[in-house]
Amino acid sequence: MSNMLELLKQIYPLQLAPISSDTEKAFDIIKRQLPGEVELHEYPSGMEFNGWIVPQSWGIKKAEIRKNGKLIYDGTKHVLGVMSYSKSFTGDVSLDELKKHLTFRKDQPAAVGYHCDYFIKQWTADWGMSVPYNLYKKLQKGTYNVDLQTVFRDGRMKVLDCFLPGKSPETVILNAHSCHAGQANDGASGIAVGMELMNRLSKRKNKYSYRFIITAEHLGTVFYLSKIPKETLKTFKHGIFLEMLGNNNRLIVQKSLLGDNLIDKIAEHYVETYEKRGQTAPFRKVVGNDETVWEAAGYEVPMISVSRWPYKEYHTSLDDEKIISEKKLEESAAAIEEMLFILDTNCRMIRKFEGLIALSNPKYDLYMKPGTDPSIPETVPEEGRKFNYMMDFLPRYFDGKTTVLDIAVKHGLRYRSVYNYICKFKGKGLVEFV
């Protein structure tokens, strides 16, 4: 069993933000567990690009609401208790004024909600706290004393860039965000799965190179791509955004902007043939994240996202380790690993023979009865029949134009089953891969 769950438990309770001392701690933990070349890119507070601004480092010293001297709420008891990047405020306010500075989740009345607008839209920043709706609705008229002390300092926003070189400089991007405090599934699970994938990829020979980018949502990716050398940017060919991968729900793939790139076809094939309950959806019809940055004009990196959306605990204090299933983390890693296997091995074949091959002749031993292939369960006779039917077409597909994925999709078969079978033809000297 991997250590995905343990990593997740270490980082999600921290006071994560685009820049904070706890974000530094999280990066130190993550760096120690990543393979390959790990580089930290840094961008100073105040740096601007296309209207986006690198924020300052942010922290909380005190966050109390009192009435008649009695403590009503302490926003430091949970990392979501103060709106991220809230300003400071000390003074007496009426109930009506106080309510203007409180946020809550009516659908999860006992939970504290996650609020992140202020670090994305710094020009809207005010002071505020996140409270349970159960507390909010009990507040009575009167005067409240607020003592909210937050700390802002200039700092440097970091992007963690883990690189695994492959045979080709063409690169596949994995991306997860590191700025969601107190969110085990929305953020930390993507980091954990991405880390596991990079470790698995480091143990095999890959055609593609791989980069795992961990940074603040939108902001980190915006500045990373704005400063990356153009020569490096040109190598970015495919991408997968990782988040919300540990909850008990089916897998859902959101397609890239155009929706017809190779990574889209692979993901759609995986969902249709491997995931009984899985779904696919068009670009930005599931959730919205950094895929918009990667797909932006001038970059145009086809970026799908993989998640287990929706879940009721989203953006609340209930998004904790209790809703994370180690089994689902493993299934998520295995699913994306299989997609990457397809991407890495998909190829065209050129036939080195003419005429009909006697597949059952011991010289070739290539005839597969339904159920013979261990990847096709005997309890699924329809799969066996489809595979057996595909065998009659296969030699015509060795034309230097048709890919393994094309064959698997056309016949509704799992890619790996078709690939393994075609490898046997290669082993007999009947085809070569191009």
Secondary structure, DSSP 8 states (H G I E B T S, - for coil): --SHHHHHHHHTTS---SS-HHHHHHHHHHHTT--SEEEEEEEETT-EETTEE---EEEEEEEEEEETTEEEEETTSSTTSB-TT---EEEEEEHHHHHTTEE--TTSTTS-B---HHHHSGGG----EE--HHHHTT--SSEEEEEEEEEEE--EEEEEEEEE--SSS-EEEEEEE---TT-IIIIIHHHHHHHHHHHHHTTS--SSEEEEEEESTTHHHHHHHHHS-HHHHTTEEEEEEE-S-SSSS--EEE--SSS-SHHHHHHHHHHHHH-SS-EEE-TTSS--STHHHHTSTTT---EEEEE----TTTTBTT-SGGG--HHHHHHHHHHHHHHHHHHHH--EEEE---S---TTSTTT-----TT-STTS-TT-HHHHHHHHHHHHHHHHH-EEEEEHHHHHHHHT--HHHHHHHHHHHHHTTSEEE-
